[in-house]
Amino acid sequence: MELNDGNLQTLTEFMRKTLDPDQSVRRPAEKFLESVEGNQNYPILLLTLLEKSQDNVIRVCAAVTFKNYIKRNWRIIEDEPNKISDPDRTTIKANIVHLMLSSPEQIQKQLSDAISIIGREDFPMKWPDLLTEMVTRFQSGDFHIINGVLRTAHSLFKRYRHEFKSNELWLEIKLVLDTFASPLTELFKATIELCQTHATDINALKILFSSLTLISKLFYSLNFQDLPEFFEDNMETWMSNFHNLLTLDNKLLQTDLVSNAIQFLASVCERPHYKHLFEDQNTLTSICEKVIVPNMEFRSADEEAFEDNSEEYIRRDLEGSDIDTRRRAACDLVRGLCKFFEGPVTAIFSGYVNSMLGEYAKNPVVNWKHKDAAIYLVTSLASKAQTAKHGITQANELVNLTEFFVNHILTDLNSQNVNEFPVLKADAIKYVMIFRSQLPKEQLLQAVPLLVAHLQAESTVEHTYAAHALERLFTMRGPNNSTLITPTEMAPFTEQLLNNLFKALALPGSSENEYIMKAIMRSFSLLQETIVPYIPTLIGQLTHKLLLVSKNPSKPHFNHYLFESLCLSIRITCKANPTTVGSFEEALFPVFTEILQNDVQEFVPYVFQVMSLLLEIHTSSIPNSYMALFPHLLQPVLWERTGNIPPLVRLLQAYLEKGAATIASSAADKIPGLLGVFQKLIASKANDHQGFYLMNSIIEHMPTESIVQYRKQIFILLFQRLQSSKTTKFIKSFMVFINLYGVKYGAIALQEIFDSIQPKMFGMVLEKIVIPEVQKVSGPVEKKICAVGIIKILTECPAMMDTEYTKLWTPLLQALIGLFELPEDDSIPDDEHFIDIEDTASYQTAFSQLAFAGKKEHDPIGAAVSNPKILLAQSLHKLSTACPGRVLSMLSTSLNAEALQYLQGYLLVASVQLV
């Protein structure tokens, strides 16, 4: 694409159309941008547009589009084309920092994120001058520029909080600290002084406080990996400044500045080498009274969010994205202090909790926030360790959680007035959710019907918390790994539970509430066949919801749980009565057709998975409705999207399993298309295993005569890939394939097809691949296929007994016994770096596996061979009978003693002898 006004104008027009709410206008514009983004200069045109366009909406749109483009395409993936040209990469890195710092804040944030994404891939090795360029901007004195640098540095360095310790990571952090630590400290001191100079200028303070907030975040990130030598000398100064800052009039300070300052204290107090800074009782008391308690209060901003922006409130509170809130920071500080000072801290706060509850009891209507703070404080004190799956797993033994539940939580759960004190009700529900692993089962069962009732609360936070709490309770495990709460115990509440969950989706603000949909999914999973009588009604509601959200998918988690719920409905109902599969197809296919016709990319992989599940349930021949779709599944455009590949392969496998004969007779002209898909997949390191899944199904199910003309070409393609890129994953899949081929068509056919490609190739494959590598094959079915295939080669292939291949007979037998008896060889060469499908950077929707659409592992050999060791013994007996003395002679001269001992054991168990 040329850098000219015409292209800028075209880009502007299509960008404007992407903002149109009309799908018929928006979708083609999005498709156009997708089609041109691979062209050189495309990102440079976007940067030009965001810099020079006179339309602010287009500038912001260009900034967002550029950031998303970088996110999709910057990472370079092995064996895939470079999606951004090298000249474009160089131009972007040369200009983006200056452009970011000279842009308005809305655009600056998008470009800052883009720099962070590029930095994750290129910094420091491919972008060594980035830090120097940023640090020099500290000297500008312009806090718009300084804050832009700080914001970018934060987005770049915050990953240090989450990455595992490694020498490589520490070397990178050391490089950053060498350049950044001193200027950052000086900037911090200078900004504190400016705060004092401009103490009466609120507008100036807002800007300076935002700088201090970002500095605090950077300090936290750069200290997270515990490299104390860089800041040790200044630690008491930093501590003193932050402590003094937090004891000022809290109302004057920005929330994120306060929260980051508290997070700093929390991170420091957990470090053993800073323990002495907190040992003085006066220091502890001061922090508890003046820092923690005031910041535990439910503030007016919290109340506004609870009532008017419930989605954001829930996201912050339940999903842990409230790292920047005062409450979460104060909670983390309590936990940090309890690490070394649990007794004194618990004693200090116990008095506060009793005082707060006493104030609430005097006048609940006026003083309900006191109880809210008390519950939050108890939760913070009691929580020592937690996981998403189990809630609190380790609690402070000095806090009696059961007693607090009975005396202070149950009353709010049990309140008849559904709209009174919604915050306290939400607190009570959250208490049950958090401490579910610490409370006795009888109290959890007592809470269940109360939680079901709260699903109908008008407060979005309250009914969302109720759904989330029920979902978490239903995942808990009891003895024998069964669910802690059983379907029988839920029987009295089943109808009300299902009714209330679906009614909750109709409440204002909850039409796509992911917590409710996840609770529906989990309820189906728990209740199993108990839900069958309700399915005819529920499937209609789920299908209608699917039709609505497919118009404009915006909540990926909600959508995922919706499809999971559909899969559960199908599985549970069809398990009891497989013939009902037709009624599900009748309900779902119209919606699925619309999704596929409109190419709703987010939903297409899900549709393929559900169709696979439905097709696999069929017990008779493949229905016509599926055959009509079959040619469309082979269209190359579908296979260009990474997220489509696993579910499409599985769907084609289902077609082959249920209708291979139909495909061979009525769609024989589509077989080359099927093989074209295989060729594309095996050429990719990321997807070659999917190609083998498909080919294995073709070999297993397709009539022999329909693919005989293609067999040689299939093997040639595989050998070409072996020569160009031989990875461990490919070798393992290749061995399973050739042995399955041998099982299906016979060992002679396998030997002949190898040698027809090149003389003596069969021997080369055995010597160079099968014998040395078979130990790497993993998975019980895969090992069984290889074992049976090798047994056939050993005992049903005359060339192994009468030609130069005979020298390989004993080594192959020894390798087979090793496959049976030795540990799996899971080593991978150092130079192999595999790309998981989920990690492939791409603009397409990533593949999301539906747990409840899962496919049972298929054994193509089946019950015909239950124990390959016995089969080996029987097959060797048969061979030795046909060739008396030969087998015993080869064993006694070449097989090592340990392998021979194992073999004698197989013969003994099979009750046969060699002659």
N, C-alpha and C positions, 0 to 999 in steps of 0.2 A: 504494500500500500504506500503510495506516494505521500509525502508530507506536504499536502497542498490544501488550499481553501475548500476545494470541492469535496474532498474526503472528510474534512472537518464538518462541513455542512451536512453531508450524508449521515455521519456519525451522530450529529446533534439531533437530526430528525428521528432516527431510529431510537435514540436514547429517550427522547420525549415520549415516543410510543410505548416504551417499556413501563412507563408510569401510568398508562391508561388503565382504568379499572376494567374495561371491556376486554375479556379474554381473547376475543377474535382479533383484537388489535394488538394486545400485549404479547401473545404467544409468538406470532410471526416475527415481531421485532426482536424478541429474545433469541429466536432461532437464527435470525440474521447475524446477531452479534456473536453467537456461538460459532457460526460458519466462518467468520472473518478473523476470529481472535488468534488463529494460528499464523496469520500473515506478519511478515516483518514490518516494523514501524507501528503496528496496532497500539502497543502500550505507550509509545511516544506521542501518538495522536491523542490518546486519553489524557496524558500529562499536559499537552498543549491546550486541550479543551478546558481542563480544570484550572489552568493558569489564566487563559485569555478570554474565555467566553464571557459575554456581557450578562448572561442569564444565570443568576445564582443557583437556581434549581438544577440547571444542567451542570454547573460546576460541581455541586455536591454529588449529583448522580454519577458524574465522571470519576470523582474521587472514590466513591463506593465501588463502582464497577472496576476501577484500577486495583483497589485493594483485593477484591474477590478474584480478579484475574491473577494477581500475584500469588494469592493463596492456593489457587488451583494448579498453577503451572510452573512456579519457580523451581520447585524441587526437581532435580535431574534423576531420572530412574533408569537403572541399568537395563539395556536391551529395548528401551523405548526411545522414540525420537525426542530430541531436545525441543520442548514446546515454546521456548523463547530463544530467539537467535542471540548469539554471542554479542554482536554489536548493540542490540537492544539492551542486553544485560549491562553492558559497560555504560551506555548512555544513562540508564536509569540510576545506577549507583553514583554516577558523577553529578547528577542534578537533584536527586530526590531530597537530600537533607536541606539544601538551600530552599528548595520549593516548599518543603514542609514548614520551615521556619518563617517564610514570608507569606504564608496563607492564613486566612481567617481560621478561627479555632475549630469550626465544624469540619473544615477540610483538613486542617492540621492533624486532627485525631485519626482520620482515615489514613493519611500518609504515614503517620507515626506507626500505626499498626502494620502497614506495608513494610516499613523499614525493619520492624521487629521480625516479620516473616522472612524477609531476605536475610536478616542477620542470623536467624536460626540455622540457615543453610550455609551462609558464606562467611560469617564472622567467627573467628578472626582471620582464618587462613586466606580467604578470597576477598576480604574487605579490610585490609590492615589499617587503613587510614580513617576508618569510621570514627573511632574514639577521639582521635586527635582533632578532627573536624568539629566534633560535638563540644569538647572541652574548651576550645578556643572561643566558642560562643558565650561562655560564662562571663567573658570580659565585656560583653556588649552593654551591660547595664540595663538592657531592655527586658523586663520580666515576661513579656509575651514570648520573646525568643528563648529566654532561660527556661521558662516552663515547658516550652516545646521540646527543648533538649532533655529536660528532666523526665517528661512524659515518655519520650522515646526510649530513654535509658531504662526507665521502669519496665516498659513492655519488653525490652530486650533482656533484662537481667532477672525478671521475676521467676523465670524458669529455674534459677539456681535454688529456689525454695523446694522444688519438687524432684530434682534429679538425684539419682543415686551417686554416692561418693565414688570418685575415680580419679586417678592421677591426671587424666586428660582434662576432666572438669576443673580440678584444682589449679592446673596450669593456666587454664583460660581465666579463672577468677583472679589468679595472681597477676596475670597480664592486665586485666581490667583495673585491679586495685593499684598497681604501679602507676597507671595513668590517671586514675579517677579519684582515688581515696583522698589525696591531699587537696585537690581543687574542690571536692565535695565538702570536706570539712571546713575549708575557708569560706565557701559559699554559705554554709550553715551558720557560721559565726557572724558573717556579714548580714545575713537575713535577720537573725535574732536582734542585732543592733538596730537595723532599720525598723523593726517592729517597735522598739522602744522610742526611736526618733519620731515615728508616725503614729504614736499610741492613740491619738485622738482622731485620726483620719480613717474612718471605717472603710472607705473604698480602697485605700492603699493597703490596709490590713487584710482585706479579702484576698488581694493578689499575693501579698507576702505569705499569708497563711496557706494558700494553695501551693506555694513554693516549698514551705516547710513540710507540708503533707507529702509531697513527692520526694523530698529529701529523706524523710522518715522511711518511706517505702523502699527507697534505694538502699538506705543503711540497713534495713531489715533484710533485704535480699542478699546484699553483699556479705552480711554476717551470718547468714543462715547455715552455711556449710562449716561454720566454726573454724575460721582461720584467724584466731584472736590476735596474732602478732601485729596485724596492720592497724588495729584500733585500740589496742591495749592501753597505750599511753593516754589516750583521750577519753577512756571509758567513764571515769568519774565526772569529767566535764559534761559529757553527753547526758549521763544520768542526772546530774544536778539541773541541767537546763530543762530536760523533759519533766522532771519532778516539779520544778518551779512553774513550768508552763501549765501543768495539769492542776495545780492548786489555785490558779487564777480564777476569776469569775467565769465559770464554765459556759455561761450563756453567750459570752462574747466570741467564743472560739468555734471555728468550723468543726462539724462532726467528724469529717475525715481526718483532720489534723489531730483531734483528740484521740480518735480510735487508733491512728498510727503511732502516736506517742505511747499509748497504753500497750499496743502490740510490741513496741520496742522494749518496754519494761518487762513484758511477759516473756519475751525471748531471752532477755538477759538473766532473769531470776531463775531460769531452768538450767543455766550453765553452772557446773560445779565450781569453776574458777572465779565466778562472780558472786558466789553464795555469801561471802563476807559483807557484801554491800547491803544485805537485807537482814542480817542477824540481829541488829539492834531492835528491841521491842518497840521503841518509839517510832522507828522507821516503818516497821510492819503496821503499827496502829494507824500511822498517818496515811499510808497507802490505802489501807482498808477503808478508813473513814472518809478521806478527802478525795480519793481517786475512784475506788471501786463502787462504793454505795451510791454516790451521786450519779454515776453513769449506768447503774442498774435500773434507774427509773424509766418508766414507760412515758416517753416524751410526747409532746403534742404532734411532732412529725410522725412518730410511730402510730399514733391514734388516727391521723389523717390517712396514712398508708393502709392501715387495717380496714378502714371504712371505704375509702375511695380508690385505692390502688392495690386491691387485695392480691392480684397476681404477683406484683413486685414484692409485697410483704411476704407472701408464701415462698417465693423464690429465695429471698434473703434468709428466711427463718428455717425452712426445711432443707434447702439444698446447700446450705453452708456458704452462699454467696454474700452473706452479711459480714464478711471479713472487715468491711469498712464501717460497721456500725459500732457505736460506743458500747452497746450491750455485749456484743460478741467479744469485743476486745477486753472488756471488764471480766467476762466469763473466763477467757483464756488466761488472764492475769491471776484470777483465783486459782485455777488449776496449776498454773506455773508455781505460785507461792506454796501450794499444798505439797509440791514435790519434796521440799525440804522442811517445810514448817506447817505440816498438816494440823497438828494439835493446837498450837497457838492461833492459827487462822480460823479453825473451826470454832474455837472458844470465842473469838472476837465477833464472828458473824452470827453465832447462835443467839447472842443478845439482840442483835439487830433484827433477826427473823422474828423472835418473840415479840419485840416491840412493834414491828410492822403489822403482824397478825392481830395484836391487841388494838392498834389504831383502826384496823379494818372492822373488827368486831363492834367498836363503839358506834360506827356510822358507815355501814357497807356502801350506801349509795354515794356518799361523798368520798370515801377513802378506799375505793376498790383498787386503786393503783398501788396502795401499800401491799395488798395481798399479792398482786401481780409481781411486784418486786421481790417479795418474800419467796414465792415459788421459784422465780428465776435464780435467786441466790442459793436456795436449797439444791436446785438442779446443778448449779455450777460447783457447789461444794461437794456434792455426792459423786459427781462423774469423774472417775479416774481414767477409764479407758472405754472406748466404744467402737462399734463397727456398724456399718449401714445395715447389715443382715440381722444383728442381734440386739442393737441398741447398746445400752450401757452394759459392758461385760465385767467391769471391775468398779466397785463402788467404795466410797469412804465409809468404813465401818463405824465411824462416830456419828453417822446420820442414820436414823431409823426411818427407812423409806416406807415400810408397810404401815407404820403408825401415822406417818404424815398423810398417806393415801386415805386411810380410814377417817382421820380427823379433819382433813382440809381439802381433799381432792374429790371424794365421793359426793359431797354435798353439791358441788358445781356440776358434776356429771349428771346428777339425779334431779337437778332443778326442773320443775314443771314448766316454768315460764321460759319458753324457748328463746325469747329475744332479750332476756335480761342478762346483763353483764357478759356479752359475747366474748370479750377478751379473756375473762376468767374461765369461761367454758373451754375456749381454745387452749388455755394454759393447762386445764385439767386433762383434756384429751392428749395433749402433747406429753404430759407427765406419764400417762399410761404407755404411750408409744415409746418414750425414751427408756423407761425403767421396766419394760415388759419382761426382760430376762431376770429381773431381780424380784418381781412381785410373785406371790403364790398363784397357782393356777386358779384357785377358787375366786380370787379377786379379779383375775382376767375374765373369767366366765361371768362374773357379776357385771363387768364393764361392757361386755359385748352387746346386749340388747340396748343399753343406754347409748352406745356409739351408733347403733343402727338408727335410733331415734334422731340423733344429731345430724344424720344425713339430710334431714329436711329443714335444717336451720336456714334462715334467710341469710345469715352472715356467710359470705363465701369462704372466709378463712375457717370458720367453724365446721362447715360441712366438708370442706376439703381435708381438714385435719382428721375428721371422723373417718373419711374414706381411706386416708393413708394409714391411720392407726389399725383399722380392720385388716387392710391388706398386709401390714406387717405382722399382725397377730396370726393371720392365716398361714404365714410362711414358717412359723415356729415349729420346731420338731420336738417330739417327746420320745418315750422309750421306743426302741426298734426303728428309729428314724421315721416313724409315722408322724402325721401332723399332731401337734399338741392339742389343738381343738379339733374334734372329730365331726364328721357329717351328722352323726347321731345327736351330738350336743347342739348342733346348729339347727336341727330339724324344727324346733318351735319357732325359729325366727327366719327360716329360709325364704318364705314368700314375702315377708316384710323387707328383708334384706334386698332381694332382687328388685322389688317395687321401688324402694327408696333410692337405690343406686341409679336406676334408670330415670326416676323422677328428678334426681339431683342434676342430671345432665340438662334438664329443662329450666333449671334455676338461672336467674340473670348472672351472666359472667362465667358460667360453667359449661357452656355448650360443647367446649372442647377441653375439658378439664382432665389432664392426664392422670391425676391421682384417682379420680373416680373411675376412669376407664381401666386403670391398672387394678383397682379393687374389683371391678367386674370380672376381669380376667382371672384374678386370684380366687374369687368366689366360685367361678365355674370349676377351676382346678381342684379346689377343696371339696366341693359338693358332689362332683362327678355325676353319676346317674340320677341323683336326686333332682337335677335340673331338667331332665328330659321332658317332663310334662309341660314345662314353661317354654321350651325351645321354639315351638311354632310362633309364639308371640315375640319372644326376644330376638329371633333371627330377623324378623321384619324390622324391628327397631334398629338393630345393628346395620342392616343393609341400607336403610334410609339414611342413617348417620354417615355411612360410607359414601353414599351418593352426594351428600351435602359437602363433606370435607374434600372430596375429589375435585370439586370446582376450583378450589384454591388451597392446596395443602400448606398449612403454616405451622402445625404443631407435630413435629416428627415423633415425639414419644407417644402422644395421644394416638396417632395413626398406627404406630407399631402395636400398641396394646389392643387397638380395635381389631387388627388382623389376627392377633393372637387369640382374641376372644372368639372370632369367627372359626378359627382352626379348632379350638376346644369344643365349640358347639358341634362341629362336624365329627370330630373324633369320638366324643362321648355318645352322641346319638347313633352314629353308624356302628359303633362297637356293639351296641345292643341290637341294631337292626340295619345291616349293610344296605338293604334296598332303599333306605331313606336318602341315599346319596343323590338320587334324582331330584328330590324336592329341594335340596340345597343348591344344586346346579340351576334349577328353575328360578330360585330366588336371586342367586348371585350373578349368573351369566350376563343378564342385561347391564348390570353395573360394570362388570369386568369388560364387556364389549366397549362401553363408553370410555372407560379408562384407557384401553388399548388404542381406540380410534383417535382419542384426543392426545395420546402420547403423554400421559401424566407421569413424568419420569420417576417421581418419588414413589409411585404406587406400582409401577410395572413389575419390579422384582417380587413384590408381595403377591401380586396376582398370579405370577408363574408358580410361586410356592404353593398357594392354595389350590390352584388347578392340579398341580402334581399330587397333592394330598387326595383330592377328589378322584382323580384318575386311578391312583393306586388302590383305592377302595373297591373299584369296580371288579366284579367277579366274572363277568361275561366279556364278550368282544368289545372293542373300543367303539364308543358312540360316534355317530356321524358328526355331531357338533364339534368334537375334538378334531376329527380328520379334516374338517373344513378349515381349521386354524393352522394345521400342520405346515403347509408351504410358507406361511407368513413367519413362522418361527425360524426359518433358515435365512431370512433376509439379512445381509451383512450389516445394515445399520443397527440392528438390535445388538449385534455382537461387538460393536464398537464401544459400548458402554460397559465398563468394568463391573458395575453393580449387577448387570443382567446375567453375567456368565454363569455363576454357580446355580441360580434357580432355573435358567434355561437348560443347562446340561441335565439337571435333575428331571425337568419336564420331558426332555427328549428321551431320557432313560425310561420314564414311565410309559411314553408312547411305544418304545421298543419292547418293553416288558409285556404290555397289554395288547399291542397290535402290530407286531413285526410282520406277520403274514399279510395283514391288510395293507401295510405300507409297501411290502414287496410286490403285491398284486395290483393295487390301485394307485400307488404313488411311486412306482419304480423309477420314474424320471427324476424324483427328488433325492435319490440315493447319492448322486454326485454332490448335491448341495450339502448333504449330511457329512460327506467326506471332506468337503471344503471347510466346514466348520472345524472338523478334527485337525485339518492341516493348519488352520490359523491358530488354534489353541496350542498345539505342540511346539509351535515356533516361539512361544513366549515362556520365559522362565517362570513368570508369575502364574501362568494358567496351564502349563503343560499337563499337570495332574488331572485337570478337568478334561483335557483332550483324551487322556487314557480312560477316564471314567466312561466317556461316551463310546470310545472304541471297544472297550470291554463289553459294554451292553450290546453293541452291534455284533460282535463275535458270538456272544452267548445266545442272542435271541433271533437274529436275522436268518432266514433260510439260506443254507450253504450256497445254493445255485445263484442267489441274488447278488452275492458279493464276491464270487470266485474270480471274476474278471478284474477286481480292484485289489486283490490281496498283495500282489507283488509290489504295486505302487505304494501301498501302505507301509510295507517294510522298508522300501527305499527312502521314503520320507523320514522314517525313524532313524535310519543310519545316517542320513544327511545331518539331522539334528545332533546325533551322537558325535559326529566329526566336528561340528561347529561349536558345540557347547555341551560338554558332558558334566552335568551336575549330579550330586548324590540323589536328589529328589527324582530327577529324570531316570537315573539308573534303577532305582527301586521300582518306579512305575513300569519301566520297560521290562523288568524281570517278571513282574506279575502278569503283564500282557502276554509275553511269549509263552509263559507256562500255561496260561489260560487257553491260548491258541492250541498248545499241545494237548491239553485235556479235551478240548472240543473236537479237533480235527485229527488228533493222533500224533505221536512222536515222529513217525516217518514223514508226514506232511510238513511238520516243522523243520525237520532236517533238509527236506527237498527244497523248500522255499528259500531257505538261507543259501544253500549251495547253488540254486538257480540264479541268484543275484551275483554271486562270485564264488568260484571254486574254493572249497575248504573254509568257507565263511562260518559254517556251523561250528566247526572246531574252534575257530578264533573267538566266537561269541562265548562258548563254554569256558575256554581257557582264560580270556581276558576280562570277562564280565561276570558270568554266573558263578564260577568257582570262587573267585576272590571276593565277590561283593554280596553274595546271597545272605550272608550273616547280617546285613544292614536292613533287610526287609523287616517291616514292623507291622503289627496288627495280626490278630489270630486268623482272620479270613485270608489275608494276603499270604501269610506263612503257609496256610493249608493249600492254597492254589499252587504256590511254588513247590511245595513238597510233592503233591500229586503229579505235577508236571514233570519234575525231575525223576520221579519214580518211573514214569512212562518212558522218559529218555533212556534211563538205565536198563529197562527190562523189555521195552517194546520197539526198540530201534535197532535193527540188525547191524547198521553201520557202526554202532558202538562196540560190537563184538568182532567185526570182521575187517576193519579198515584201520587206517592210521589213527582214527578217533579212539581206538581201544585204549591207548595210553591215558586217555582222559577219564576212563570209566571209574577207576578207583578214587582219584582225586574228587570226582563229582560225587561219588557215594560218601566220601569223607565230609565234603562240604554239606551234604544233606543231613548227615548225622550231627554235624555242628549246628545246623539250623534247628534241629530238634533239642539239642542238649546244652549248647553254649549260650551265654548271655547275648542279647542283641548288641550288635556293634552300632552305637549311635554317634560315632565320631563323624565330624564334617570337616573337610579341608579348610585351612585358615583363609584361603582366598575366595571362599564361597559366601556370598552375602545374599540371603534370600529375601525376596520382597513378598510380604503377605498381601493378599488382595485388599484387606482392610486398610493397609498403609499406603496403597498406591494413590499418589496425588492425581486427582482428576476432577473435571468439572461435573462428571456424572454422579448420581446418587450412589453412595457406597452400598455394598451389599449388606443387608441386615437380616441375619438368619432368624426365622421364626422358630422359637423353641418348640411350640406345640404343633408345628408342621413337620417336625423332625422325621427323618426316614429311618426305618429300622435297617440295621446292617444286613446286607444281602449276601448269602453264601451261594455262589453259582454251582458249587459241587454238591452241597446239601447233604442229606442223610446217607447218600450212596457211599460216602467215606466218613466214618465217624472218628477213626483213629488212623492217621497216615502211617504211624509206626507199624501197625498191624498190616496195613496194605503193603508196605515195603517188604515185610517178612514174607507175606504170601506171594508177592510178585517175584521176589528172588527165588523162592522155592520153585515156582512155576518155570522160571528161566533155567534154574539149575537142572531141573528134570529134562528140559529140552536140550541142554548142553551139559551133559554129565561131566563133572570134574573141572570144567572151565571156571565157574564162579568161585569154588573153593580155592582153586589155584591162585586166582587174582587176589582174593582176600588175604590169603596166608602170606603172599609175597609183598604186598603193597600197603595194605590198610594198617594204620597204627594201632597199637595194642588197646588203647582206651576206646577208640571207635569200635574196634572188633568186640570188645566186652559189651558195649551198648547194644550192638547188633545181635549178639547172642541172647541178650535179654529180650529183644523184640521177637526173635524166633521162638523163644521159650513161651512167651505169653500167647503167641499165635498158634502154638502147638504144631509147628512145622520144622522140617530139617532141610539142609542143603545136601545135595548129592553130587 
